[in-house]
Amino acid sequence: MPNVKGYTLKEVSQKVGVSAATIVRWIETKKVKVVKKKNAQGYYFFTEADLQKLVGYKDRILAGDPTTDAPPPKPE
């Protein structure tokens, strides 16, 4: 794979504000259409476009979008 700027799973989970396990679950269950990529070391690698898709999905959950299949956020 060419040397492309990307993010690790840990960086993505921090930027999105959810656990790494949640990111993986969203991808594995096809909630977010992200093609799994690995860097030269074999670790998952995310592009800026991938990050934006994940942030958008979280924003939809927080907005109560019923197409996310996620429970609505609990009131604080």
PQR file with spaces between the fields and no chain letter, atoms N, CA, C, O and H, PARSE charges and radii, in Angstrom:
ATOM       1  N    MET     1       0.854   -1.172    0.000 -0.4000 1.5000
ATOM       2  CA   MET     1       0.000    0.000    0.000 -0.0000 2.0000
ATOM       3  C    MET     1       0.899    1.234    0.000  0.5500 1.7000
ATOM       4  O    MET     1       1.867    1.294    0.757 -0.5500 1.4000
ATOM       5  N    PRO     2       0.585    2.223   -0.846 -0.5600 1.5000
ATOM       6  CA   PRO     2       1.402    3.429   -0.872  0.2800 2.0000
ATOM       7  C    PRO     2       1.373    4.147    0.469  0.5500 1.7000
ATOM       8  O    PRO     2       0.479    3.945    1.291 -0.5500 1.4000
ATOM       9  N    ASN     3       2.367    4.982    0.659 -0.4000 1.5000
ATOM      10  CA   ASN     3       2.469    5.722    1.916 -0.0000 2.0000
ATOM      11  C    ASN     3       1.414    6.833    1.931  0.5500 1.7000
ATOM      12  O    ASN     3       1.654    7.927    1.421 -0.5500 1.4000
ATOM      13  H    ASN     3       3.093    5.146   -0.009  0.4000 1.0000
ATOM      14  N    VAL     4       0.265    6.554    2.508 -0.4000 1.5000
ATOM      15  CA   VAL     4      -0.862    7.479    2.567 -0.0000 2.0000
ATOM      16  C    VAL     4      -1.073    7.864    4.020  0.5500 1.7000
ATOM      17  O    VAL     4      -0.980    7.016    4.908 -0.5500 1.4000
ATOM      18  H    VAL     4       0.070    5.665    2.923  0.4000 1.0000
ATOM      19  N    LYS     5      -1.360    9.152    4.274 -0.4000 1.5000
ATOM      20  CA   LYS     5      -1.639    9.589    5.648 -0.0000 2.0000
ATOM      21  C    LYS     5      -2.924    8.938    6.115  0.5500 1.7000
ATOM      22  O    LYS     5      -3.952    8.986    5.440 -0.5500 1.4000
ATOM      23  H    LYS     5      -1.436    9.841    3.553  0.4000 1.0000
ATOM      24  N    GLY     6      -2.845    8.340    7.264 -0.4000 1.5000
ATOM      25  CA   GLY     6      -4.026    7.698    7.809 -0.0000 2.0000
ATOM      26  C    GLY     6      -3.982    7.693    9.315  0.5500 1.7000
ATOM      27  O    GLY     6      -3.085    8.258    9.940 -0.5500 1.4000
ATOM      28  H    GLY     6      -2.010    8.300    7.813  0.4000 1.0000
ATOM      29  N    TYR     7      -4.979    7.037    9.883 -0.4000 1.5000
ATOM      30  CA   TYR     7      -5.141    7.004   11.328 -0.0000 2.0000
ATOM      31  C    TYR     7      -5.171    5.560   11.811  0.5500 1.7000
ATOM      32  O    TYR     7      -5.639    4.664   11.109 -0.5500 1.4000
ATOM      33  H    TYR     7      -5.708    6.579    9.375  0.4000 1.0000
ATOM      34  N    THR     8      -4.667    5.353   13.014 -0.4000 1.5000
ATOM      35  CA   THR     8      -4.757    4.042   13.640 -0.0000 2.0000
ATOM      36  C    THR     8      -6.150    3.876   14.245  0.5500 1.7000
ATOM      37  O    THR     8      -6.904    4.843   14.354 -0.5500 1.4000
ATOM      38  H    THR     8      -4.287    6.081   13.584  0.4000 1.0000
ATOM      39  N    LEU     9      -6.483    2.664   14.632 -0.4000 1.5000
ATOM      40  CA   LEU     9      -7.762    2.407   15.291 -0.0000 2.0000
ATOM      41  C    LEU     9      -7.874    3.237   16.566  0.5500 1.7000
ATOM      42  O    LEU     9      -8.932    3.795   16.856 -0.5500 1.4000
ATOM      43  H    LEU     9      -5.871    1.878   14.544  0.4000 1.0000
ATOM      44  N    LYS    10      -6.795    3.318   17.318 -0.4000 1.5000
ATOM      45  CA   LYS    10      -6.810    4.097   18.561 -0.0000 2.0000
ATOM      46  C    LYS    10      -7.066    5.576   18.275  0.5500 1.7000
ATOM      47  O    LYS    10      -7.860    6.214   18.968 -0.5500 1.4000
ATOM      48  H    LYS    10      -5.935    2.865   17.082  0.4000 1.0000
ATOM      49  N    GLU    11      -6.400    6.120   17.261 -0.4000 1.5000
ATOM      50  CA   GLU    11      -6.600    7.533   16.925 -0.0000 2.0000
ATOM      51  C    GLU    11      -8.040    7.797   16.488  0.5500 1.7000
ATOM      52  O    GLU    11      -8.649    8.791   16.882 -0.5500 1.4000
ATOM      53  H    GLU    11      -5.756    5.602   16.698  0.4000 1.0000
ATOM      54  N    VAL    12      -8.571    6.892   15.672 -0.4000 1.5000
ATOM      55  CA   VAL    12      -9.949    7.054   15.197 -0.0000 2.0000
ATOM      56  C    VAL    12     -10.918    6.987   16.369  0.5500 1.7000
ATOM      57  O    VAL    12     -11.831    7.808   16.462 -0.5500 1.4000
ATOM      58  H    VAL    12      -8.076    6.084   15.352  0.4000 1.0000
ATOM      59  N    SER    13     -10.734    6.026   17.257 -0.4000 1.5000
ATOM      60  CA   SER    13     -11.666    5.895   18.381 -0.0000 2.0000
ATOM      61  C    SER    13     -11.617    7.143   19.265  0.5500 1.7000
ATOM      62  O    SER    13     -12.649    7.570   19.781 -0.5500 1.4000
ATOM      63  H    SER    13      -9.993    5.359   17.181  0.4000 1.0000
ATOM      64  N    GLN    14     -10.436    7.729   19.444 -0.4000 1.5000
ATOM      65  CA   GLN    14     -10.321    8.957   20.242 -0.0000 2.0000
ATOM      66  C    GLN    14     -11.004   10.129   19.541  0.5500 1.7000
ATOM      67  O    GLN    14     -11.697   10.917   20.184 -0.5500 1.4000
ATOM      68  H    GLN    14      -9.597    7.381   19.025  0.4000 1.0000
ATOM      69  N    LYS    15     -10.816   10.247   18.239 -0.4000 1.5000
ATOM      70  CA   LYS    15     -11.407   11.358   17.486 -0.0000 2.0000
ATOM      71  C    LYS    15     -12.930   11.241   17.417  0.5500 1.7000
ATOM      72  O    LYS    15     -13.633   12.250   17.476 -0.5500 1.4000
ATOM      73  H    LYS    15     -10.253    9.607   17.716  0.4000 1.0000
ATOM      74  N    VAL    16     -13.443   10.005   17.293 -0.4000 1.5000
ATOM      75  CA   VAL    16     -14.888    9.805   17.210 -0.0000 2.0000
ATOM      76  C    VAL    16     -15.513    9.884   18.599  0.5500 1.7000
ATOM      77  O    VAL    16     -16.665   10.293   18.744 -0.5500 1.4000
ATOM      78  H    VAL    16     -12.872    9.186   17.246  0.4000 1.0000
ATOM      79  N    GLY    17     -14.749    9.489   19.622 -0.4000 1.5000
ATOM      80  CA   GLY    17     -15.257    9.552   20.991 -0.0000 2.0000
ATOM      81  C    GLY    17     -15.971    8.292   21.434  0.5500 1.7000
ATOM      82  O    GLY    17     -16.840    8.330   22.305 -0.5500 1.4000
ATOM      83  H    GLY    17     -13.813    9.157   19.504  0.4000 1.0000
ATOM      84  N    VAL    18     -15.596    7.164   20.820 -0.4000 1.5000
ATOM      85  CA   VAL    18     -16.137    5.864   21.216 -0.0000 2.0000
ATOM      86  C    VAL    18     -14.972    4.883   21.335  0.5500 1.7000
ATOM      87  O    VAL    18     -13.858    5.182   20.906 -0.5500 1.4000
ATOM      88  H    VAL    18     -14.890    7.133   20.112  0.4000 1.0000
ATOM      89  N    SER    19     -15.232    3.719   21.914 -0.4000 1.5000
ATOM      90  CA   SER    19     -14.159    2.742   22.089 -0.0000 2.0000
ATOM      91  C    SER    19     -13.740    2.127   20.754  0.5500 1.7000
ATOM      92  O    SER    19     -14.491    2.145   19.779 -0.5500 1.4000
ATOM      93  H    SER    19     -16.138    3.477   22.263  0.4000 1.0000
ATOM      94  N    ALA    20     -12.529    1.585   20.737 -0.4000 1.5000
ATOM      95  CA   ALA    20     -12.043    0.881   19.548 -0.0000 2.0000
ATOM      96  C    ALA    20     -12.962   -0.294   19.227  0.5500 1.7000
ATOM      97  O    ALA    20     -13.211   -0.587   18.058 -0.5500 1.4000
ATOM      98  H    ALA    20     -11.919    1.570   21.530  0.4000 1.0000
ATOM      99  N    ALA    21     -13.464   -0.965   20.256 -0.4000 1.5000
ATOM     100  CA   ALA    21     -14.376   -2.098   20.043 -0.0000 2.0000
ATOM     101  C    ALA    21     -15.655   -1.648   19.340  0.5500 1.7000
ATOM     102  O    ALA    21     -16.194   -2.376   18.506 -0.5500 1.4000
ATOM     103  H    ALA    21     -13.261   -0.727   21.206  0.4000 1.0000
ATOM     104  N    THR    22     -16.140   -0.459   19.669 -0.4000 1.5000
ATOM     105  CA   THR    22     -17.336    0.075   19.019 -0.0000 2.0000
ATOM     106  C    THR    22     -17.058    0.349   17.548  0.5500 1.7000
ATOM     107  O    THR    22     -17.889    0.035   16.696 -0.5500 1.4000
ATOM     108  H    THR    22     -15.703    0.133   20.346  0.4000 1.0000
ATOM     109  N    ILE    23     -15.909    0.927   17.238 -0.4000 1.5000
ATOM     110  CA   ILE    23     -15.542    1.189   15.840 -0.0000 2.0000
ATOM     111  C    ILE    23     -15.525   -0.123   15.063  0.5500 1.7000
ATOM     112  O    ILE    23     -16.104   -0.219   13.981 -0.5500 1.4000
ATOM     113  H    ILE    23     -15.234    1.183   17.930  0.4000 1.0000
ATOM     114  N    VAL    24     -14.860   -1.130   15.620 -0.4000 1.5000
ATOM     115  CA   VAL    24     -14.775   -2.433   14.952 -0.0000 2.0000
ATOM     116  C    VAL    24     -16.174   -3.034   14.772  0.5500 1.7000
ATOM     117  O    VAL    24     -16.481   -3.580   13.712 -0.5500 1.4000
ATOM     118  H    VAL    24     -14.390   -1.052   16.499  0.4000 1.0000
ATOM     119  N    ARG    25     -17.015   -2.935   15.793 -0.4000 1.5000
ATOM     120  CA   ARG    25     -18.377   -3.480   15.703 -0.0000 2.0000
ATOM     121  C    ARG    25     -19.172   -2.783   14.603  0.5500 1.7000
ATOM     122  O    ARG    25     -19.865   -3.444   13.830 -0.5500 1.4000
ATOM     123  H    ARG    25     -16.766   -2.491   16.654  0.4000 1.0000
ATOM     124  N    TRP    26     -19.079   -1.459   14.527 -0.4000 1.5000
ATOM     125  CA   TRP    26     -19.793   -0.728   13.479 -0.0000 2.0000
ATOM     126  C    TRP    26     -19.359   -1.198   12.093  0.5500 1.7000
ATOM     127  O    TRP    26     -20.183   -1.322   11.187 -0.5500 1.4000
ATOM     128  H    TRP    26     -18.516   -0.922   15.155  0.4000 1.0000
ATOM     129  N    ILE    27     -18.068   -1.459   11.933 -0.4000 1.5000
ATOM     130  CA   ILE    27     -17.552   -1.886   10.631 -0.0000 2.0000
ATOM     131  C    ILE    27     -17.941   -3.336   10.347  0.5500 1.7000
ATOM     132  O    ILE    27     -18.398   -3.653    9.249 -0.5500 1.4000
ATOM     133  H    ILE    27     -17.399   -1.359   12.669  0.4000 1.0000
ATOM     134  N    GLU    28     -17.760   -4.216   11.332 -0.4000 1.5000
ATOM     135  CA   GLU    28     -18.071   -5.639   11.156 -0.0000 2.0000
ATOM     136  C    GLU    28     -19.550   -5.875   10.871  0.5500 1.7000
ATOM     137  O    GLU    28     -19.899   -6.766   10.096 -0.5500 1.4000
ATOM     138  H    GLU    28     -17.388   -3.958   12.224  0.4000 1.0000
ATOM     139  N    THR    29     -20.413   -5.088   11.488 -0.4000 1.5000
ATOM     140  CA   THR    29     -21.857   -5.247   11.282 -0.0000 2.0000
ATOM     141  C    THR    29     -22.365   -4.392   10.124  0.5500 1.7000
ATOM     142  O    THR    29     -23.568   -4.293    9.884 -0.5500 1.4000
ATOM     143  H    THR    29     -20.130   -4.365   12.117  0.4000 1.0000
ATOM     144  N    LYS    30     -21.425   -3.783    9.418 -0.4000 1.5000
ATOM     145  CA   LYS    30     -21.723   -2.974    8.229 -0.0000 2.0000
ATOM     146  C    LYS    30     -22.638   -1.781    8.516  0.5500 1.7000
ATOM     147  O    LYS    30     -23.398   -1.352    7.647 -0.5500 1.4000
ATOM     148  H    LYS    30     -20.448   -3.864    9.613  0.4000 1.0000
ATOM     149  N    LYS    31     -22.561   -1.253    9.728 -0.4000 1.5000
ATOM     150  CA   LYS    31     -23.301   -0.036   10.071 -0.0000 2.0000
ATOM     151  C    LYS    31     -22.689    1.162    9.342  0.5500 1.7000
ATOM     152  O    LYS    31     -23.384    2.104    8.961 -0.5500 1.4000
ATOM     153  H    LYS    31     -21.943   -1.601   10.434  0.4000 1.0000
ATOM     154  N    VAL    32     -21.364    1.094    9.160 -0.4000 1.5000
ATOM     155  CA   VAL    32     -20.626    2.134    8.444 -0.0000 2.0000
ATOM     156  C    VAL    32     -19.847    1.443    7.331  0.5500 1.7000
ATOM     157  O    VAL    32     -19.147    0.460    7.575 -0.5500 1.4000
ATOM     158  H    VAL    32     -20.799    0.328    9.469  0.4000 1.0000
ATOM     159  N    LYS    33     -19.970    1.953    6.123 -0.4000 1.5000
ATOM     160  CA   LYS    33     -19.293    1.338    4.981 -0.0000 2.0000
ATOM     161  C    LYS    33     -17.852    1.839    4.899  0.5500 1.7000
ATOM     162  O    LYS    33     -17.556    2.852    4.266 -0.5500 1.4000
ATOM     163  H    LYS    33     -20.539    2.751    5.926  0.4000 1.0000
ATOM     164  N    VAL    34     -16.969    1.093    5.561 -0.4000 1.5000
ATOM     165  CA   VAL    34     -15.540    1.387    5.564 -0.0000 2.0000
ATOM     166  C    VAL    34     -14.835    0.109    5.130  0.5500 1.7000
ATOM     167  O    VAL    34     -15.050   -0.955    5.712 -0.5500 1.4000
ATOM     168  H    VAL    34     -17.209    0.270    6.076  0.4000 1.0000
ATOM     169  N    VAL    35     -13.995    0.214    4.112 -0.4000 1.5000
ATOM     170  CA   VAL    35     -13.217   -0.942    3.668 -0.0000 2.0000
ATOM     171  C    VAL    35     -12.050   -1.113    4.635  0.5500 1.7000
ATOM     172  O    VAL    35     -11.281   -0.180    4.868 -0.5500 1.4000
ATOM     173  H    VAL    35     -13.820    1.078    3.639  0.4000 1.0000
ATOM     174  N    LYS    36     -11.928   -2.322    5.196 -0.4000 1.5000
ATOM     175  CA   LYS    36     -10.844   -2.562    6.150 -0.0000 2.0000
ATOM     176  C    LYS    36      -9.515   -2.574    5.399  0.5500 1.7000
ATOM     177  O    LYS    36      -9.342   -3.310    4.428 -0.5500 1.4000
ATOM     178  H    LYS    36     -12.553   -3.079    5.006  0.4000 1.0000
ATOM     179  N    LYS    37      -8.591   -1.756    5.862 -0.4000 1.5000
ATOM     180  CA   LYS    37      -7.268   -1.671    5.268 -0.0000 2.0000
ATOM     181  C    LYS    37      -6.239   -1.890    6.373  0.5500 1.7000
ATOM     182  O    LYS    37      -6.489   -1.576    7.537 -0.5500 1.4000
ATOM     183  H    LYS    37      -8.732   -1.159    6.652  0.4000 1.0000
ATOM     184  N    LYS    38      -5.087   -2.428    6.000 -0.4000 1.5000
ATOM     185  CA   LYS    38      -4.007   -2.603    6.969 -0.0000 2.0000
ATOM     186  C    LYS    38      -2.753   -1.930    6.431  0.5500 1.7000
ATOM     187  O    LYS    38      -2.505   -1.906    5.225 -0.5500 1.4000
ATOM     188  H    LYS    38      -4.885   -2.683    5.055  0.4000 1.0000
ATOM     189  N    ASN    39      -1.960   -1.378    7.364 -0.4000 1.5000
ATOM     190  CA   ASN    39      -0.706   -0.747    6.959 -0.0000 2.0000
ATOM     191  C    ASN    39       0.380   -1.818    6.821  0.5500 1.7000
ATOM     192  O    ASN    39       0.099   -3.009    6.961 -0.5500 1.4000
ATOM     193  H    ASN    39      -2.161   -1.397    8.343  0.4000 1.0000
ATOM     194  N    ALA    40       1.601   -1.402    6.550 -0.4000 1.5000
ATOM     195  CA   ALA    40       2.710   -2.333    6.337 -0.0000 2.0000
ATOM     196  C    ALA    40       2.982   -3.208    7.562  0.5500 1.7000
ATOM     197  O    ALA    40       3.509   -4.312    7.425 -0.5500 1.4000
ATOM     198  H    ALA    40       1.829   -0.434    6.436  0.4000 1.0000
ATOM     199  N    GLN    41       2.630   -2.728    8.753 -0.4000 1.5000
ATOM     200  CA   GLN    41       2.847   -3.497    9.983 -0.0000 2.0000
ATOM     201  C    GLN    41       1.683   -4.434   10.292  0.5500 1.7000
ATOM     202  O    GLN    41       1.752   -5.206   11.249 -0.5500 1.4000
ATOM     203  H    GLN    41       2.203   -1.831    8.864  0.4000 1.0000
ATOM     204  N    GLY    42       0.624   -4.379    9.502 -0.4000 1.5000
ATOM     205  CA   GLY    42      -0.516   -5.259    9.707 -0.0000 2.0000
ATOM     206  C    GLY    42      -1.606   -4.698   10.614  0.5500 1.7000
ATOM     207  O    GLY    42      -2.529   -5.418   10.993 -0.5500 1.4000
ATOM     208  H    GLY    42       0.568   -3.752    8.725  0.4000 1.0000
ATOM     209  N    TYR    43      -1.502   -3.416   10.963 -0.4000 1.5000
ATOM     210  CA   TYR    43      -2.506   -2.792   11.817 -0.0000 2.0000
ATOM     211  C    TYR    43      -3.573   -2.115   10.966  0.5500 1.7000
ATOM     212  O    TYR    43      -3.304   -1.677    9.848 -0.5500 1.4000
ATOM     213  H    TYR    43      -0.752   -2.831   10.654  0.4000 1.0000
ATOM     214  N    TYR    44      -4.783   -2.036   11.506 -0.4000 1.5000
ATOM     215  CA   TYR    44      -5.842   -1.361   10.774 -0.0000 2.0000
ATOM     216  C    TYR    44      -5.480    0.094   10.547  0.5500 1.7000
ATOM     217  O    TYR    44      -4.847    0.740   11.383 -0.5500 1.4000
ATOM     218  H    TYR    44      -5.002   -2.392   12.415  0.4000 1.0000
ATOM     219  N    PHE    45      -5.897    0.588    9.399 -0.4000 1.5000
ATOM     220  CA   PHE    45      -5.523    1.895    8.911 -0.0000 2.0000
ATOM     221  C    PHE    45      -6.780    2.564    8.372  0.5500 1.7000
ATOM     222  O    PHE    45      -7.530    1.952    7.612 -0.5500 1.4000
ATOM     223  H    PHE    45      -6.411    0.064    8.721  0.4000 1.0000
ATOM     224  N    PHE    46      -7.017    3.812    8.758 -0.4000 1.5000
ATOM     225  CA   PHE    46      -8.221    4.533    8.350 -0.0000 2.0000
ATOM     226  C    PHE    46      -7.833    5.826    7.652  0.5500 1.7000
ATOM     227  O    PHE    46      -6.912    6.519    8.085 -0.5500 1.4000
ATOM     228  H    PHE    46      -6.408    4.309    9.376  0.4000 1.0000
ATOM     229  N    THR    47      -8.531    6.150    6.578 -0.4000 1.5000
ATOM     230  CA   THR    47      -8.296    7.404    5.864 -0.0000 2.0000
ATOM     231  C    THR    47      -9.141    8.506    6.490  0.5500 1.7000
ATOM     232  O    THR    47      -9.968    8.248    7.365 -0.5500 1.4000
ATOM     233  H    THR    47      -9.279    5.587    6.227  0.4000 1.0000
ATOM     234  N    GLU    48      -8.926    9.722    6.038 -0.4000 1.5000
ATOM     235  CA   GLU    48      -9.741   10.854    6.490 -0.0000 2.0000
ATOM     236  C    GLU    48     -11.204   10.616    6.123  0.5500 1.7000
ATOM     237  O    GLU    48     -12.101   10.928    6.907 -0.5500 1.4000
ATOM     238  H    GLU    48      -8.255    9.932    5.327  0.4000 1.0000
ATOM     239  N    ALA    49     -11.447   10.064    4.931 -0.4000 1.5000
ATOM     240  CA   ALA    49     -12.827    9.782    4.507 -0.0000 2.0000
ATOM     241  C    ALA    49     -13.479    8.764    5.438  0.5500 1.7000
ATOM     242  O    ALA    49     -14.651    8.903    5.788 -0.5500 1.4000
ATOM     243  H    ALA    49     -10.719    9.811    4.294  0.4000 1.0000
ATOM     244  N    ASP    50     -12.716    7.732    5.844 -0.4000 1.5000
ATOM     245  CA   ASP    50     -13.234    6.742    6.790 -0.0000 2.0000
ATOM     246  C    ASP    50     -13.613    7.425    8.104  0.5500 1.7000
ATOM     247  O    ASP    50     -14.680    7.176    8.665 -0.5500 1.4000
ATOM     248  H    ASP    50     -11.763    7.620    5.560  0.4000 1.0000
ATOM     249  N    LEU    51     -12.724    8.285    8.579 -0.4000 1.5000
ATOM     250  CA   LEU    51     -12.967    8.991    9.836 -0.0000 2.0000
ATOM     251  C    LEU    51     -14.252    9.812    9.742  0.5500 1.7000
ATOM     252  O    LEU    51     -15.059    9.808   10.671 -0.5500 1.4000
ATOM     253  H    LEU    51     -11.857    8.487    8.123  0.4000 1.0000
ATOM     254  N    GLN    52     -14.443   10.505    8.641 -0.4000 1.5000
ATOM     255  CA   GLN    52     -15.639   11.330    8.482 -0.0000 2.0000
ATOM     256  C    GLN    52     -16.912   10.478    8.457  0.5500 1.7000
ATOM     257  O    GLN    52     -17.939   10.897    8.991 -0.5500 1.4000
ATOM     258  H    GLN    52     -13.788   10.508    7.886  0.4000 1.0000
ATOM     259  N    LYS    53     -16.862    9.299    7.848 -0.4000 1.5000
ATOM     260  CA   LYS    53     -18.023    8.396    7.851 -0.0000 2.0000
ATOM     261  C    LYS    53     -18.365    7.962    9.273  0.5500 1.7000
ATOM     262  O    LYS    53     -19.535    7.916    9.650 -0.5500 1.4000
ATOM     263  H    LYS    53     -16.028    8.958    7.414  0.4000 1.0000
ATOM     264  N    LEU    54     -17.339    7.644   10.057 -0.4000 1.5000
ATOM     265  CA   LEU    54     -17.561    7.195   11.435 -0.0000 2.0000
ATOM     266  C    LEU    54     -18.095    8.325   12.314  0.5500 1.7000
ATOM     267  O    LEU    54     -18.985    8.106   13.136 -0.5500 1.4000
ATOM     268  H    LEU    54     -16.387    7.681    9.750  0.4000 1.0000
ATOM     269  N    VAL    55     -17.557    9.525   12.143 -0.4000 1.5000
ATOM     270  CA   VAL    55     -18.053   10.685   12.896 -0.0000 2.0000
ATOM     271  C    VAL    55     -19.509   10.951   12.508  0.5500 1.7000
ATOM     272  O    VAL    55     -20.341   11.232   13.371 -0.5500 1.4000
ATOM     273  H    VAL    55     -16.834    9.703   11.475  0.4000 1.0000
ATOM     274  N    GLY    56     -19.810   10.863   11.228 -0.4000 1.5000
ATOM     275  CA   GLY    56     -21.170   11.086   10.762 -0.0000 2.0000
ATOM     276  C    GLY    56     -22.146   10.078   11.344  0.5500 1.7000
ATOM     277  O    GLY    56     -23.268   10.430   11.709 -0.5500 1.4000
ATOM     278  H    GLY    56     -19.134   10.634   10.528  0.4000 1.0000
ATOM     279  N    TYR    57     -21.716    8.817   11.430 -0.4000 1.5000
ATOM     280  CA   TYR    57     -22.584    7.784   12.000 -0.0000 2.0000
ATOM     281  C    TYR    57     -22.859    8.081   13.474  0.5500 1.7000
ATOM     282  O    TYR    57     -23.996    7.965   13.929 -0.5500 1.4000
ATOM     283  H    TYR    57     -20.805    8.531   11.133  0.4000 1.0000
ATOM     284  N    LYS    58     -21.827    8.461   14.214 -0.4000 1.5000
ATOM     285  CA   LYS    58     -22.031    8.786   15.628 -0.0000 2.0000
ATOM     286  C    LYS    58     -22.970    9.983   15.764  0.5500 1.7000
ATOM     287  O    LYS    58     -23.845    9.991   16.630 -0.5500 1.4000
ATOM     288  H    LYS    58     -20.903    8.556   13.844  0.4000 1.0000
ATOM     289  N    ASP    59     -22.794   10.988   14.919 -0.4000 1.5000
ATOM     290  CA   ASP    59     -23.672   12.167   14.963 -0.0000 2.0000
ATOM     291  C    ASP    59     -25.124   11.777   14.696  0.5500 1.7000
ATOM     292  O    ASP    59     -26.036   12.319   15.322 -0.5500 1.4000
ATOM     293  H    ASP    59     -22.083   10.982   14.215  0.4000 1.0000
ATOM     294  N    ARG    60     -25.344   10.850   13.781 -0.4000 1.5000
ATOM     295  CA   ARG    60     -26.702   10.381   13.497 -0.0000 2.0000
ATOM     296  C    ARG    60     -27.297    9.669   14.703  0.5500 1.7000
ATOM     297  O    ARG    60     -28.479    9.834   15.006 -0.5500 1.4000
ATOM     298  H    ARG    60     -24.604   10.410   13.273  0.4000 1.0000
ATOM     299  N    ILE    61     -26.484    8.881   15.387 -0.4000 1.5000
ATOM     300  CA   ILE    61     -26.957    8.198   16.600 -0.0000 2.0000
ATOM     301  C    ILE    61     -27.378    9.238   17.634  0.5500 1.7000
ATOM     302  O    ILE    61     -28.456    9.141   18.220 -0.5500 1.4000
ATOM     303  H    ILE    61     -25.524    8.747   15.140  0.4000 1.0000
ATOM     304  N    LEU    62     -26.525   10.227   17.852 -0.4000 1.5000
ATOM     305  CA   LEU    62     -26.818   11.256   18.857 -0.0000 2.0000
ATOM     306  C    LEU    62     -28.051   12.073   18.494  0.5500 1.7000
ATOM     307  O    LEU    62     -28.744   12.582   19.375 -0.5500 1.4000
ATOM     308  H    LEU    62     -25.649   10.306   17.376  0.4000 1.0000
ATOM     309  N    ALA    63     -28.325   12.199   17.197 -0.4000 1.5000
ATOM     310  CA   ALA    63     -29.500   12.946   16.750 -0.0000 2.0000
ATOM     311  C    ALA    63     -30.768   12.095   16.815  0.5500 1.7000
ATOM     312  O    ALA    63     -31.865   12.590   16.553 -0.5500 1.4000
ATOM     313  H    ALA    63     -27.762   11.786   16.481  0.4000 1.0000
ATOM     314  N    GLY    64     -30.617   10.801   17.168 -0.4000 1.5000
ATOM     315  CA   GLY    64     -31.774    9.924   17.280 -0.0000 2.0000
ATOM     316  C    GLY    64     -32.266    9.380   15.950  0.5500 1.7000
ATOM     317  O    GLY    64     -33.425    8.981   15.841 -0.5500 1.4000
ATOM     318  H    GLY    64     -29.726   10.399   17.380  0.4000 1.0000
ATOM     319  N    ASP    65     -31.411    9.356   14.940 -0.4000 1.5000
ATOM     320  CA   ASP    65     -31.776    8.842   13.614 -0.0000 2.0000
ATOM     321  C    ASP    65     -32.152    7.361   13.729  0.5500 1.7000
ATOM     322  O    ASP    65     -31.312    6.544   14.107 -0.5500 1.4000
ATOM     323  H    ASP    65     -30.469    9.679   15.029  0.4000 1.0000
ATOM     324  N    PRO    66     -33.410    7.001   13.404 -0.5600 1.5000
ATOM     325  CA   PRO    66     -33.839    5.612   13.552  0.2800 2.0000
ATOM     326  C    PRO    66     -33.163    4.645   12.584  0.5500 1.7000
ATOM     327  O    PRO    66     -33.206    3.435   12.805 -0.5500 1.4000
ATOM     328  N    THR    67     -32.540    5.145   11.518 -0.4000 1.5000
ATOM     329  CA   THR    67     -31.878    4.249   10.562 -0.0000 2.0000
ATOM     330  C    THR    67     -30.557    3.710   11.087  0.5500 1.7000
ATOM     331  O    THR    67     -29.944    2.857   10.444 -0.5500 1.4000
ATOM     332  H    THR    67     -32.505    6.128   11.339  0.4000 1.0000
ATOM     333  N    THR    68     -30.104    4.187   12.242 -0.4000 1.5000
ATOM     334  CA   THR    68     -28.842    3.706   12.794 -0.0000 2.0000
ATOM     335  C    THR    68     -29.006    2.405   13.570  0.5500 1.7000
ATOM     336  O    THR    68     -28.012    1.745   13.874 -0.5500 1.4000
ATOM     337  H    THR    68     -30.601    4.880   12.765  0.4000 1.0000
ATOM     338  N    ASP    69     -30.230    2.024   13.894 -0.4000 1.5000
ATOM     339  CA   ASP    69     -30.499    0.829   14.706 -0.0000 2.0000
ATOM     340  C    ASP    69     -29.851    0.906   16.084  0.5500 1.7000
ATOM     341  O    ASP    69     -29.621   -0.120   16.725 -0.5500 1.4000
ATOM     342  H    ASP    69     -31.038    2.560   13.647  0.4000 1.0000
ATOM     343  N    ALA    70     -29.561    2.105   16.532 -0.4000 1.5000
ATOM     344  CA   ALA    70     -28.938    2.282   17.846 -0.0000 2.0000
ATOM     345  C    ALA    70     -29.992    2.859   18.792  0.5500 1.7000
ATOM     346  O    ALA    70     -30.881    3.594   18.363 -0.5500 1.4000
ATOM     347  H    ALA    70     -29.748    2.939   16.012  0.4000 1.0000
ATOM     348  N    PRO    71     -29.888    2.528   20.059 -0.5600 1.5000
ATOM     349  CA   PRO    71     -30.837    3.124   21.014  0.2800 2.0000
ATOM     350  C    PRO    71     -30.619    4.624   21.096  0.5500 1.7000
ATOM     351  O    PRO    71     -29.487    5.085   20.944 -0.5500 1.4000
ATOM     352  N    PRO    72     -31.665    5.395   21.331 -0.5600 1.5000
ATOM     353  CA   PRO    72     -31.480    6.840   21.460  0.2800 2.0000
ATOM     354  C    PRO    72     -30.619    7.168   22.668  0.5500 1.7000
ATOM     355  O    PRO    72     -30.594    6.416   23.642 -0.5500 1.4000
ATOM     356  N    PRO    73     -29.914    8.290   22.604 -0.5600 1.5000
ATOM     357  CA   PRO    73     -29.067    8.641   23.758  0.2800 2.0000
ATOM     358  C    PRO    73     -29.925    8.891   24.993  0.5500 1.7000
ATOM     359  O    PRO    73     -31.050    9.381   24.905 -0.5500 1.4000
ATOM     360  N    LYS    74     -29.363    8.541   26.139 -0.4000 1.5000
ATOM     361  CA   LYS    74     -30.049    8.759   27.411 -0.0000 2.0000
ATOM     362  C    LYS    74     -29.945   10.225   27.785  0.5500 1.7000
ATOM     363  O    LYS    74     -28.885   10.833   27.633 -0.5500 1.4000
ATOM     364  H    LYS    74     -28.449    8.142   26.210  0.4000 1.0000
ATOM     365  N    PRO    75     -31.048   10.805   28.278 -0.5600 1.5000
ATOM     366  CA   PRO    75     -30.965   12.218   28.702  0.2800 2.0000
ATOM     367  C    PRO    75     -30.028   12.362   29.889  0.5500 1.7000
ATOM     368  O    PRO    75     -29.919   11.467   30.728 -0.5500 1.4000
ATOM     369  N    GLU    76     -29.369   13.482   29.942 -0.4000 1.5000
ATOM     370  CA   GLU    76     -28.409   13.717   31.047 -0.0000 2.0000
ATOM     371  C    GLU    76     -29.097   14.349   32.230  0.5500 1.7000
ATOM     372  O    GLU    76     -28.455   14.618   33.245 -0.5500 1.4000
ATOM     373  H    GLU    76     -29.458   14.208   29.261  0.4000 1.0000
